[in-house]
């Protein structure tokens, strides 16, 4: 949890303008939810199953993504920014497994080379 606070703090320092502050508040929320899936998506969980918290986070972020047409791209951009800044190496096969193992559709893209405009 201390790592999450440090990551979020550094990320907020990078974002300074009013629009960036609004975006960063959204990203803090998205990052907090998504952080529950990092151990799974980086291959650090064994056996390779997402935690209950991860699956709940995916469902929560899906609801957010469905509530606003810009939200899927915003969630994607937040995850991409954090993954880039902290060099988080997602395992492609585990990204594909996430919706299957959580029994949930992903309404936002996740990968090491995301295109958040799709």
Kinemage of the C-alpha trace (Angstrom):
@kinemage 1
@onewidth
@group {chain A} dominant
@subgroup {mainchain}
@vectorlist {calphas} color= white
{ca unk a 1} P 0.000 0.000 0.000
{ca unk a 2} L 2.914 2.341 0.682
{ca unk a 3} L 4.096 1.776 -2.893
{ca unk a 4} L 0.681 2.750 -4.237
{ca unk a 5} L 0.728 5.972 -2.198
{ca unk a 6} L 4.202 6.796 -3.498
{ca unk a 7} L 3.193 6.107 -7.094
{ca unk a 8} L 0.055 8.219 -6.812
{ca unk a 9} L 1.935 11.058 -5.088
{ca unk a 10} L 4.574 11.198 -7.816
{ca unk a 11} L 1.926 11.017 -10.513
{ca unk a 12} L 0.026 13.920 -8.953
{ca unk a 13} L 3.182 16.022 -8.854
{ca unk a 14} L 3.583 15.530 -12.587
{ca unk a 15} L 0.060 16.866 -13.219
{ca unk a 16} L -0.182 20.565 -12.374
{ca unk a 17} L -2.955 22.359 -14.283
{ca unk a 18} L -6.653 22.417 -13.341
{ca unk a 19} L -7.530 20.046 -16.194
{ca unk a 20} L -4.643 17.826 -15.250
{ca unk a 21} L -5.817 17.848 -11.638
{ca unk a 22} L -9.278 16.690 -12.722
{ca unk a 23} L -7.736 14.032 -14.918
{ca unk a 24} L -5.332 13.028 -12.168
{ca unk a 25} L -8.193 12.601 -9.694
{ca unk a 26} L -9.843 10.238 -12.165
{ca unk a 27} L -6.507 8.472 -12.650
{ca unk a 28} L -5.993 8.101 -8.912
{ca unk a 29} L -9.333 6.308 -8.743
{ca unk a 30} L -8.617 4.165 -11.821
{ca unk a 31} L -5.103 3.375 -10.615
{ca unk a 32} L -6.326 2.462 -7.134
{ca unk a 33} L -8.841 0.037 -8.609
{ca unk a 34} L -6.480 -1.350 -11.234
{ca unk a 35} L -3.597 -1.820 -8.810
{ca unk a 36} L -5.484 -4.851 -7.476
{ca unk a 37} L -4.653 -6.609 -10.758
{ca unk a 38} L -0.941 -5.836 -11.040
{ca unk a 39} L 0.335 -8.991 -9.342
{ca unk a 40} L -1.747 -11.092 -11.722
{ca unk a 41} L -0.990 -9.111 -14.901
{ca unk a 42} L 2.758 -9.075 -14.269
{ca unk a 43} L 2.864 -12.820 -13.592
{ca unk a 44} L 3.708 -12.503 -9.901
{ca unk a 45} L 0.696 -14.513 -8.723
{ca unk a 46} L 0.998 -18.247 -8.587
{ca unk a 47} L -1.144 -20.013 -9.494
{ca unk a 48} L -2.034 -17.556 -12.223
{ca unk a 49} L -5.478 -16.490 -11.087
{ca unk a 50} L -6.554 -12.919 -10.409
{ca unk a 51} L -7.575 -12.082 -6.859
{ca unk a 52} L -11.184 -11.457 -5.924
{ca unk a 53} L -10.231 -7.775 -5.460
{ca unk a 54} L -8.845 -7.688 -8.988
{ca unk a 55} L -12.019 -9.103 -10.496
{ca unk a 56} L -14.146 -6.679 -8.489
{ca unk a 57} L -11.943 -3.821 -9.717
{ca unk a 58} L -12.420 -4.928 -13.326
{ca unk a 59} L -16.187 -4.942 -12.831
{ca unk a 60} L -16.071 -1.509 -11.162
{ca unk a 61} L -13.935 0.004 -13.919
{ca unk a 62} L -16.254 -1.539 -16.520
{ca unk a 63} L -19.208 0.230 -14.902
{ca unk a 64} L -17.278 3.504 -14.961
{ca unk a 65} L -16.308 2.910 -18.602
{ca unk a 66} L -19.919 2.260 -19.594
{ca unk a 67} L -21.153 5.417 -17.869
{ca unk a 68} L -19.306 7.891 -20.095
{ca unk a 69} L -18.172 7.585 -23.701
{ca unk a 70} L -14.783 9.122 -22.860
{ca unk a 71} L -14.162 6.915 -19.821
{ca unk a 72} L -12.720 3.838 -21.618
{ca unk a 73} L -10.040 5.972 -23.253
{ca unk a 74} L -9.381 7.830 -20.000
{ca unk a 75} L -9.025 4.598 -18.016
{ca unk a 76} L -6.724 3.227 -20.708
{ca unk a 77} L -4.611 6.402 -20.690
{ca unk a 78} L -4.302 6.338 -16.890
{ca unk a 79} L -3.144 2.717 -16.940
{ca unk a 80} L -0.789 3.385 -19.855
{ca unk a 81} L 0.747 6.406 -18.097
{ca unk a 82} L 1.329 4.516 -14.867
{ca unk a 83} L 2.681 1.447 -16.672
{ca unk a 84} L 5.066 3.653 -18.624
{ca unk a 85} L 6.266 5.737 -15.670
{ca unk a 86} L 6.814 2.719 -13.428
{ca unk a 87} L 7.860 0.322 -16.215
{ca unk a 88} L 5.220 -2.249 -15.370
{ca unk a 89} L 5.710 -5.266 -17.661
{ca unk a 90} L 2.266 -6.706 -18.388
{ca unk a 91} L 2.255 -10.318 -19.581
{ca unk a 92} L 0.198 -10.368 -22.796
{ca unk a 93} L -1.276 -13.834 -22.226
{ca unk a 94} L -2.418 -12.864 -18.735
{ca unk a 95} L -4.134 -9.738 -20.095
{ca unk a 96} L -6.079 -12.026 -22.421
{ca unk a 97} L -6.883 -14.342 -19.498
{ca unk a 98} L -8.117 -11.556 -17.201
{ca unk a 99} L -11.665 -11.169 -18.597
{ca unk a 100} L -12.044 -14.949 -18.862
{ca unk a 101} L -10.840 -15.684 -15.334
{ca unk a 102} L -12.862 -12.787 -13.888
{ca unk a 103} L -15.905 -13.663 -15.997
{ca unk a 104} L -16.100 -10.034 -17.095
{ca unk a 105} L -15.701 -8.118 -20.342
{ca unk a 106} L -12.969 -5.451 -20.466
{ca unk a 107} L -14.460 -2.157 -21.646
{ca unk a 108} L -10.997 -0.570 -21.871
{ca unk a 109} L -7.775 -1.777 -23.520
{ca unk a 110} L -4.752 -2.994 -21.549
{ca unk a 111} L -1.380 -3.930 -23.043
{ca unk a 112} L 2.291 -2.988 -23.025
{ca unk a 113} L 1.711 -0.940 -26.176
{ca unk a 114} L -1.797 0.431 -25.768
{ca unk a 115} L -3.708 2.491 -28.298
{ca unk a 116} L -6.139 4.347 -26.065
{ca unk a 117} L -7.826 6.022 -29.031
{ca unk a 118} L -9.604 2.786 -30.001
